């Protein structure tokens, strides 16, 4: 399982690349932009699941 730090780094990298891609494409509705946005959402969801799991363990302890 990836660590939270690795997930954060991946999320930041995708955000940066997405911003650059939007500038190049010039449209938020471009299919590639939509796909990249969906992948970023997946990373964010994974990050949030891991954070919530950690919080649950801490609270249950």
PyMOL Python script that loads the backbone (N, CA, C, O; Angstrom):
from pymol import cmd

cmd.read_pdbstr("""\
ATOM      1  N   UNK A   1       0.843  -1.174   0.000  1.00  0.00           N
ATOM      2  CA  UNK A   1       0.000   0.000   0.000  1.00  0.00           C
ATOM      3  C   UNK A   1       0.894   1.245   0.000  1.00  0.00           C
ATOM      4  O   UNK A   1       1.918   1.299   0.681  1.00  0.00           O
ATOM      5  N   UNK A   2       0.486   2.210  -0.762  1.00  0.00           N
ATOM      6  CA  UNK A   2       1.256   3.441  -0.812  1.00  0.00           C
ATOM      7  C   UNK A   2       1.129   4.198   0.508  1.00  0.00           C
ATOM      8  O   UNK A   2       0.110   4.121   1.195  1.00  0.00           O
ATOM      9  N   UNK A   3       2.173   4.918   0.836  1.00  0.00           N
ATOM     10  CA  UNK A   3       2.094   5.740   2.032  1.00  0.00           C
ATOM     11  C   UNK A   3       1.333   7.012   1.709  1.00  0.00           C
ATOM     12  O   UNK A   3       1.153   7.368   0.545  1.00  0.00           O
ATOM     13  N   UNK A   4       0.892   7.687   2.749  1.00  0.00           N
ATOM     14  CA  UNK A   4       0.180   8.953   2.543  1.00  0.00           C
ATOM     15  C   UNK A   4       1.060   9.965   1.827  1.00  0.00           C
ATOM     16  O   UNK A   4       0.587  10.725   0.982  1.00  0.00           O
ATOM     17  N   UNK A   5       2.338   9.971   2.168  1.00  0.00           N
ATOM     18  CA  UNK A   5       3.252  10.915   1.522  1.00  0.00           C
ATOM     19  C   UNK A   5       3.342  10.646   0.020  1.00  0.00           C
ATOM     20  O   UNK A   5       3.321  11.578  -0.783  1.00  0.00           O
ATOM     21  N   UNK A   6       3.440   9.378  -0.355  1.00  0.00           N
ATOM     22  CA  UNK A   6       3.498   9.031  -1.780  1.00  0.00           C
ATOM     23  C   UNK A   6       2.207   9.423  -2.482  1.00  0.00           C
ATOM     24  O   UNK A   6       2.235   9.931  -3.603  1.00  0.00           O
ATOM     25  N   UNK A   7       1.079   9.190  -1.829  1.00  0.00           N
ATOM     26  CA  UNK A   7      -0.202   9.576  -2.417  1.00  0.00           C
ATOM     27  C   UNK A   7      -0.278  11.086  -2.604  1.00  0.00           C
ATOM     28  O   UNK A   7      -0.721  11.564  -3.648  1.00  0.00           O
ATOM     29  N   UNK A   8       0.154  11.835  -1.596  1.00  0.00           N
ATOM     30  CA  UNK A   8       0.144  13.296  -1.707  1.00  0.00           C
ATOM     31  C   UNK A   8       1.029  13.760  -2.854  1.00  0.00           C
ATOM     32  O   UNK A   8       0.656  14.657  -3.609  1.00  0.00           O
ATOM     33  N   UNK A   9       2.194  13.152  -2.982  1.00  0.00           N
ATOM     34  CA  UNK A   9       3.101  13.518  -4.073  1.00  0.00           C
ATOM     35  C   UNK A   9       2.464  13.215  -5.426  1.00  0.00           C
ATOM     36  O   UNK A   9       2.566  14.016  -6.355  1.00  0.00           O
ATOM     37  N   UNK A  10       1.811  12.068  -5.536  1.00  0.00           N
ATOM     38  CA  UNK A  10       1.134  11.711  -6.781  1.00  0.00           C
ATOM     39  C   UNK A  10       0.013  12.693  -7.096  1.00  0.00           C
ATOM     40  O   UNK A  10      -0.154  13.107  -8.243  1.00  0.00           O
ATOM     41  N   UNK A  11      -0.745  13.058  -6.084  1.00  0.00           N
ATOM     42  CA  UNK A  11      -1.850  13.996  -6.275  1.00  0.00           C
ATOM     43  C   UNK A  11      -1.320  15.348  -6.739  1.00  0.00           C
ATOM     44  O   UNK A  11      -1.861  15.939  -7.674  1.00  0.00           O
ATOM     45  N   UNK A  12      -0.280  15.834  -6.101  1.00  0.00           N
ATOM     46  CA  UNK A  12       0.288  17.130  -6.485  1.00  0.00           C
ATOM     47  C   UNK A  12       0.848  17.092  -7.903  1.00  0.00           C
ATOM     48  O   UNK A  12       0.697  18.049  -8.663  1.00  0.00           O
ATOM     49  N   UNK A  13       1.490  15.986  -8.254  1.00  0.00           N
ATOM     50  CA  UNK A  13       2.031  15.853  -9.608  1.00  0.00           C
ATOM     51  C   UNK A  13       0.902  15.870 -10.640  1.00  0.00           C
ATOM     52  O   UNK A  13       1.001  16.551 -11.660  1.00  0.00           O
ATOM     53  N   UNK A  14      -0.165  15.123 -10.374  1.00  0.00           N
ATOM     54  CA  UNK A  14      -1.291  15.080 -11.311  1.00  0.00           C
ATOM     55  C   UNK A  14      -1.958  16.445 -11.407  1.00  0.00           C
ATOM     56  O   UNK A  14      -2.328  16.869 -12.502  1.00  0.00           O
ATOM     57  N   UNK A  15      -2.120  17.138 -10.294  1.00  0.00           N
ATOM     58  CA  UNK A  15      -2.710  18.485 -10.322  1.00  0.00           C
ATOM     59  C   UNK A  15      -1.890  19.421 -11.203  1.00  0.00           C
ATOM     60  O   UNK A  15      -2.435  20.154 -12.028  1.00  0.00           O
ATOM     61  N   UNK A  16      -0.593  19.386 -11.018  1.00  0.00           N
ATOM     62  CA  UNK A  16       0.290  20.243 -11.800  1.00  0.00           C
ATOM     63  C   UNK A  16       0.206  19.911 -13.286  1.00  0.00           C
ATOM     64  O   UNK A  16       0.079  20.799 -14.128  1.00  0.00           O
ATOM     65  N   UNK A  17       0.278  18.629 -13.590  1.00  0.00           N
ATOM     66  CA  UNK A  17       0.183  18.209 -14.986  1.00  0.00           C
ATOM     67  C   UNK A  17      -1.182  18.547 -15.578  1.00  0.00           C
ATOM     68  O   UNK A  17      -1.275  18.943 -16.740  1.00  0.00           O
ATOM     69  N   UNK A  18      -2.228  18.394 -14.793  1.00  0.00           N
ATOM     70  CA  UNK A  18      -3.573  18.722 -15.265  1.00  0.00           C
ATOM     71  C   UNK A  18      -3.673  20.205 -15.594  1.00  0.00           C
ATOM     72  O   UNK A  18      -4.232  20.575 -16.627  1.00  0.00           O
ATOM     73  N   UNK A  19      -3.137  21.053 -14.729  1.00  0.00           N
ATOM     74  CA  UNK A  19      -3.162  22.497 -15.001  1.00  0.00           C
ATOM     75  C   UNK A  19      -2.437  22.824 -16.300  1.00  0.00           C
ATOM     76  O   UNK A  19      -2.925  23.619 -17.103  1.00  0.00           O
ATOM     77  N   UNK A  20      -1.284  22.218 -16.506  1.00  0.00           N
ATOM     78  CA  UNK A  20      -0.535  22.451 -17.743  1.00  0.00           C
ATOM     79  C   UNK A  20      -1.289  21.929 -18.958  1.00  0.00           C
ATOM     80  O   UNK A  20      -1.294  22.560 -20.014  1.00  0.00           O
ATOM     81  N   UNK A  21      -1.925  20.776 -18.803  1.00  0.00           N
ATOM     82  CA  UNK A  21      -2.685  20.190 -19.905  1.00  0.00           C
ATOM     83  C   UNK A  21      -3.879  21.060 -20.267  1.00  0.00           C
ATOM     84  O   UNK A  21      -4.191  21.227 -21.446  1.00  0.00           O
ATOM     85  N   UNK A  22      -4.544  21.611 -19.266  1.00  0.00           N
ATOM     86  CA  UNK A  22      -5.678  22.510 -19.516  1.00  0.00           C
ATOM     87  C   UNK A  22      -5.207  23.730 -20.296  1.00  0.00           C
ATOM     88  O   UNK A  22      -5.885  24.182 -21.219  1.00  0.00           O
ATOM     89  N   UNK A  23      -4.047  24.263 -19.927  1.00  0.00           N
ATOM     90  CA  UNK A  23      -3.509  25.419 -20.653  1.00  0.00           C
ATOM     91  C   UNK A  23      -3.229  25.068 -22.110  1.00  0.00           C
ATOM     92  O   UNK A  23      -3.509  25.862 -23.008  1.00  0.00           O
ATOM     93  N   UNK A  24      -2.680  23.888 -22.344  1.00  0.00           N
ATOM     94  CA  UNK A  24      -2.361  23.461 -23.708  1.00  0.00           C
ATOM     95  C   UNK A  24      -3.633  23.213 -24.506  1.00  0.00           C
ATOM     96  O   UNK A  24      -3.756  23.673 -25.641  1.00  0.00           O
ATOM     97  N   UNK A  25      -4.577  22.487 -23.918  1.00  0.00           N
ATOM     98  CA  UNK A  25      -5.815  22.130 -24.618  1.00  0.00           C
ATOM     99  C   UNK A  25      -6.773  23.312 -24.718  1.00  0.00           C
ATOM    100  O   UNK A  25      -7.498  23.452 -25.703  1.00  0.00           O
ATOM    101  N   UNK A  26      -6.770  24.160 -23.692  1.00  0.00           N
ATOM    102  CA  UNK A  26      -7.641  25.336 -23.694  1.00  0.00           C
ATOM    103  C   UNK A  26      -9.105  25.035 -23.442  1.00  0.00           C
ATOM    104  O   UNK A  26      -9.961  25.887 -23.680  1.00  0.00           O
ATOM    105  N   UNK A  27      -9.407  23.831 -22.961  1.00  0.00           N
ATOM    106  CA  UNK A  27     -10.808  23.472 -22.735  1.00  0.00           C
ATOM    107  C   UNK A  27     -10.926  22.461 -21.604  1.00  0.00           C
ATOM    108  O   UNK A  27     -10.181  21.484 -21.538  1.00  0.00           O
ATOM    109  N   UNK A  28     -11.878  22.719 -20.719  1.00  0.00           N
ATOM    110  CA  UNK A  28     -12.130  21.771 -19.635  1.00  0.00           C
ATOM    111  C   UNK A  28     -12.973  20.586 -20.094  1.00  0.00           C
ATOM    112  O   UNK A  28     -13.083  19.586 -19.385  1.00  0.00           O
ATOM    113  N   UNK A  29     -13.566  20.700 -21.280  1.00  0.00           N
ATOM    114  CA  UNK A  29     -14.448  19.637 -21.770  1.00  0.00           C
ATOM    115  C   UNK A  29     -13.753  18.686 -22.741  1.00  0.00           C
ATOM    116  O   UNK A  29     -14.388  17.780 -23.282  1.00  0.00           O
ATOM    117  N   UNK A  30     -12.477  18.883 -22.961  1.00  0.00           N
ATOM    118  CA  UNK A  30     -11.715  17.971 -23.818  1.00  0.00           C
ATOM    119  C   UNK A  30     -11.723  16.578 -23.181  1.00  0.00           C
ATOM    120  O   UNK A  30     -11.539  16.465 -21.969  1.00  0.00           O
ATOM    121  N   UNK A  31     -11.928  15.527 -23.959  1.00  0.00           N
ATOM    122  CA  UNK A  31     -11.978  14.164 -23.401  1.00  0.00           C
ATOM    123  C   UNK A  31     -10.741  13.784 -22.583  1.00  0.00           C
ATOM    124  O   UNK A  31     -10.858  13.096 -21.569  1.00  0.00           O
ATOM    125  N   UNK A  32      -9.570  14.222 -23.010  1.00  0.00           N
ATOM    126  CA  UNK A  32      -8.354  13.906 -22.249  1.00  0.00           C
ATOM    127  C   UNK A  32      -8.350  14.615 -20.898  1.00  0.00           C
ATOM    128  O   UNK A  32      -7.906  14.050 -19.898  1.00  0.00           O
ATOM    129  N   UNK A  33      -8.843  15.848 -20.868  1.00  0.00           N
ATOM    130  CA  UNK A  33      -8.920  16.604 -19.612  1.00  0.00           C
ATOM    131  C   UNK A  33      -9.900  15.913 -18.666  1.00  0.00           C
ATOM    132  O   UNK A  33      -9.630  15.775 -17.473  1.00  0.00           O
ATOM    133  N   UNK A  34     -11.021  15.488 -19.200  1.00  0.00           N
ATOM    134  CA  UNK A  34     -12.023  14.801 -18.383  1.00  0.00           C
ATOM    135  C   UNK A  34     -11.436  13.520 -17.801  1.00  0.00           C
ATOM    136  O   UNK A  34     -11.626  13.229 -16.620  1.00  0.00           O
ATOM    137  N   UNK A  35     -10.725  12.754 -18.625  1.00  0.00           N
ATOM    138  CA  UNK A  35     -10.116  11.509 -18.153  1.00  0.00           C
ATOM    139  C   UNK A  35      -9.089  11.791 -17.048  1.00  0.00           C
ATOM    140  O   UNK A  35      -9.086  11.119 -16.017  1.00  0.00           O
ATOM    141  N   UNK A  36      -8.237  12.766 -17.262  1.00  0.00           N
ATOM    142  CA  UNK A  36      -7.218  13.107 -16.260  1.00  0.00           C
ATOM    143  C   UNK A  36      -7.889  13.554 -14.965  1.00  0.00           C
ATOM    144  O   UNK A  36      -7.447  13.182 -13.878  1.00  0.00           O
ATOM    145  N   UNK A  37      -8.941  14.341 -15.074  1.00  0.00           N
ATOM    146  CA  UNK A  37      -9.677  14.793 -13.888  1.00  0.00           C
ATOM    147  C   UNK A  37     -10.256  13.607 -13.125  1.00  0.00           C
ATOM    148  O   UNK A  37     -10.242  13.585 -11.894  1.00  0.00           O
ATOM    149  N   UNK A  38     -10.758  12.636 -13.852  1.00  0.00           N
ATOM    150  CA  UNK A  38     -11.305  11.437 -13.213  1.00  0.00           C
ATOM    151  C   UNK A  38     -10.208  10.660 -12.488  1.00  0.00           C
ATOM    152  O   UNK A  38     -10.429  10.138 -11.395  1.00  0.00           O
ATOM    153  N   UNK A  39      -9.038  10.586 -13.094  1.00  0.00           N
ATOM    154  CA  UNK A  39      -7.926   9.891 -12.450  1.00  0.00           C
ATOM    155  C   UNK A  39      -7.488  10.621 -11.187  1.00  0.00           C
ATOM    156  O   UNK A  39      -7.144   9.988 -10.189  1.00  0.00           O
ATOM    157  N   UNK A  40      -7.501  11.950 -11.229  1.00  0.00           N
ATOM    158  CA  UNK A  40      -7.177  12.736 -10.041  1.00  0.00           C
ATOM    159  C   UNK A  40      -8.213  12.476  -8.952  1.00  0.00           C
ATOM    160  O   UNK A  40      -7.857  12.336  -7.782  1.00  0.00           O
ATOM    161  N   UNK A  41      -9.474  12.411  -9.319  1.00  0.00           N
ATOM    162  CA  UNK A  41     -10.525  12.087  -8.350  1.00  0.00           C
ATOM    163  C   UNK A  41     -10.267  10.732  -7.699  1.00  0.00           C
ATOM    164  O   UNK A  41     -10.462  10.573  -6.494  1.00  0.00           O
ATOM    165  N   UNK A  42      -9.831   9.762  -8.485  1.00  0.00           N
ATOM    166  CA  UNK A  42      -9.523   8.431  -7.947  1.00  0.00           C
ATOM    167  C   UNK A  42      -8.386   8.507  -6.929  1.00  0.00           C
ATOM    168  O   UNK A  42      -8.451   7.879  -5.872  1.00  0.00           O
ATOM    169  N   UNK A  43      -7.352   9.273  -7.248  1.00  0.00           N
ATOM    170  CA  UNK A  43      -6.240   9.442  -6.307  1.00  0.00           C
ATOM    171  C   UNK A  43      -6.704  10.115  -5.023  1.00  0.00           C
ATOM    172  O   UNK A  43      -6.324   9.708  -3.925  1.00  0.00           O
ATOM    173  N   UNK A  44      -7.527  11.147  -5.169  1.00  0.00           N
ATOM    174  CA  UNK A  44      -8.038  11.849  -3.992  1.00  0.00           C
ATOM    175  C   UNK A  44      -8.898  10.924  -3.138  1.00  0.00           C
ATOM    176  O   UNK A  44      -8.810  10.950  -1.910  1.00  0.00           O
ATOM    177  N   UNK A  45      -9.722  10.115  -3.777  1.00  0.00           N
ATOM    178  CA  UNK A  45     -10.557   9.169  -3.037  1.00  0.00           C
ATOM    179  C   UNK A  45      -9.707   8.142  -2.299  1.00  0.00           C
ATOM    180  O   UNK A  45      -9.993   7.793  -1.153  1.00  0.00           O
ATOM    181  N   UNK A  46      -8.666   7.663  -2.961  1.00  0.00           N
ATOM    182  CA  UNK A  46      -7.766   6.695  -2.328  1.00  0.00           C
ATOM    183  C   UNK A  46      -7.075   7.339  -1.126  1.00  0.00           C
ATOM    184  O   UNK A  46      -6.970   6.729  -0.062  1.00  0.00           O
ATOM    185  N   UNK A  47      -6.615   8.552  -1.299  1.00  0.00           N
ATOM    186  CA  UNK A  47      -5.968   9.291  -0.217  1.00  0.00           C
ATOM    187  C   UNK A  47      -6.925   9.441   0.960  1.00  0.00           C
ATOM    188  O   UNK A  47      -6.551   9.190   2.106  1.00  0.00           O
ATOM    189  N   UNK A  48      -8.151   9.847   0.676  1.00  0.00           N
ATOM    190  CA  UNK A  48      -9.135  10.046   1.740  1.00  0.00           C
ATOM    191  C   UNK A  48      -9.468   8.743   2.461  1.00  0.00           C
ATOM    192  O   UNK A  48      -9.658   8.743   3.677  1.00  0.00           O
ATOM    193  N   UNK A  49      -9.539   7.638   1.731  1.00  0.00           N
ATOM    194  CA  UNK A  49      -9.799   6.340   2.365  1.00  0.00           C
ATOM    195  C   UNK A  49      -8.674   5.985   3.336  1.00  0.00           C
ATOM    196  O   UNK A  49      -8.929   5.523   4.448  1.00  0.00           O
ATOM    197  N   UNK A  50      -7.440   6.201   2.912  1.00  0.00           N
ATOM    198  CA  UNK A  50      -6.297   5.874   3.775  1.00  0.00           C
ATOM    199  C   UNK A  50      -6.286   6.779   5.002  1.00  0.00           C
ATOM    200  O   UNK A  50      -6.047   6.312   6.116  1.00  0.00           O
ATOM    201  N   UNK A  51      -6.541   8.060   4.806  1.00  0.00           N
ATOM    202  CA  UNK A  51      -6.588   8.999   5.934  1.00  0.00           C
ATOM    203  C   UNK A  51      -7.680   8.577   6.915  1.00  0.00           C
ATOM    204  O   UNK A  51      -7.453   8.543   8.125  1.00  0.00           O
ATOM    205  N   UNK A  52      -8.856   8.258   6.397  1.00  0.00           N
ATOM    206  CA  UNK A  52      -9.964   7.856   7.264  1.00  0.00           C
ATOM    207  C   UNK A  52      -9.669   6.555   8.003  1.00  0.00           C
ATOM    208  O   UNK A  52     -10.050   6.399   9.163  1.00  0.00           O
ATOM    209  N   UNK A  53      -8.995   5.622   7.337  1.00  0.00           N
ATOM    210  CA  UNK A  53      -8.614   4.378   8.003  1.00  0.00           C
ATOM    211  C   UNK A  53      -7.665   4.667   9.158  1.00  0.00           C
ATOM    212  O   UNK A  53      -7.806   4.101  10.243  1.00  0.00           O
ATOM    213  N   UNK A  54      -6.704   5.543   8.924  1.00  0.00           N
ATOM    214  CA  UNK A  54      -5.746   5.905   9.974  1.00  0.00           C
ATOM    215  C   UNK A  54      -6.456   6.578  11.144  1.00  0.00           C
ATOM    216  O   UNK A  54      -6.187   6.265  12.304  1.00  0.00           O
ATOM    217  N   UNK A  55      -7.355   7.495  10.840  1.00  0.00           N
ATOM    218  CA  UNK A  55      -8.100   8.194  11.896  1.00  0.00           C
ATOM    219  C   UNK A  55      -8.943   7.215  12.705  1.00  0.00           C
ATOM    220  O   UNK A  55      -9.043   7.337  13.925  1.00  0.00           O
ATOM    221  N   UNK A  56      -9.548   6.244  12.024  1.00  0.00           N
ATOM    222  CA  UNK A  56     -10.367   5.255  12.721  1.00  0.00           C
ATOM    223  C   UNK A  56      -9.512   4.435  13.678  1.00  0.00           C
ATOM    224  O   UNK A  56      -9.907   4.196  14.819  1.00  0.00           O
ATOM    225  N   UNK A  57      -8.349   4.007  13.218  1.00  0.00           N
ATOM    226  CA  UNK A  57      -7.454   3.224  14.074  1.00  0.00           C
ATOM    227  C   UNK A  57      -7.049   4.048  15.291  1.00  0.00           C
ATOM    228  O   UNK A  57      -7.047   3.542  16.414  1.00  0.00           O
ATOM    229  N   UNK A  58      -6.709   5.306  15.073  1.00  0.00           N
ATOM    230  CA  UNK A  58      -6.296   6.184  16.173  1.00  0.00           C
ATOM    231  C   UNK A  58      -7.446   6.374  17.157  1.00  0.00           C
ATOM    232  O   UNK A  58      -7.247   6.301  18.370  1.00  0.00           O
ATOM    233  N   UNK A  59      -8.642   6.615  16.637  1.00  0.00           N
ATOM    234  CA  UNK A  59      -9.800   6.841  17.506  1.00  0.00           C
ATOM    235  C   UNK A  59     -10.215   5.581  18.252  1.00  0.00           C
ATOM    236  O   UNK A  59     -10.683   5.656  19.388  1.00  0.00           O
ATOM    237  N   UNK A  60     -10.046   4.427  17.619  1.00  0.00           N
ATOM    238  CA  UNK A  60     -10.410   3.165  18.261  1.00  0.00           C
ATOM    239  C   UNK A  60      -9.383   2.740  19.302  1.00  0.00           C
ATOM    240  O   UNK A  60      -9.678   1.922  20.174  1.00  0.00           O
ATOM    241  N   UNK A  61      -8.194   3.289  19.213  1.00  0.00           N
ATOM    242  CA  UNK A  61      -7.129   2.919  20.121  1.00  0.00           C
ATOM    243  C   UNK A  61      -7.359   3.632  21.415  1.00  0.00           C
ATOM    244  O   UNK A  61      -6.578   3.477  22.353  1.00  0.00           O
TER     245      UNK A  61
END
""", "prot")
cmd.dss("prot")
cmd.show_as("cartoon", "prot")
cmd.util.cbc("prot")
cmd.orient("prot")
